[in-house]
């Protein structure tokens, strides 16, 4: 798998990948999520390519205190081949070079496969809860 930065022409394939992987929710517009990401650390929005096809993605960030992972997706046909771990490790190296001391992520409690994956590669459950607040009035809750 070749790991490279996201480019605008990837949008359709990336959104389709997210749909296949069950990452989309009615309250998250993937086109808006992509547009927002491209304004902040676009170099941390990566795709994995095999035979000219996008088979994986990761959207990451670093705010100077913590790093975050969002939209990690691997096509169901390409799972259990190390692609997800390769993407995560690639992002971890990029952020470590920037001085990032810790990586955080959120996983839905019903996504047991993702929880198992992250635990297998060294992530542990923090003694914290996730709180959220919608900041854009026209966005559905």
KARA-V763424 format. One line per field, one symbol per residue. psi: psi as a letter, one per 30 degrees, with the letter a starting at -180 (. if undefined). burial: I if it has 24 or more other C-alpha atoms within 12 Angstrom, else O. Layout:
psi=???
burial=???
//
This chain:
psi=kkklkkleffeeeeeeeeeeggfklefjjeeeeeeeeffjhffgjllkkkhgkjfllkjllkgfelllklhkkkkefglgggeeeeeeeeeeeeeeffgkfkkllkkkffieeeeeeeeeggklklillkllkkfjefkl.
burial=IOIIIIOOOIIOIIIIIIOOIOIOOOOOOIOOIIOOIOOOIIIIIIIIIOOOOIIIIIIIIIOOOOIIIIIIIIIOOOOOOOIIIIIIIIIIOIIOOOOOOIIIIIIOOOOOOIOOIIOOOOOOOOOOOOOOOOOOOOOOO
//
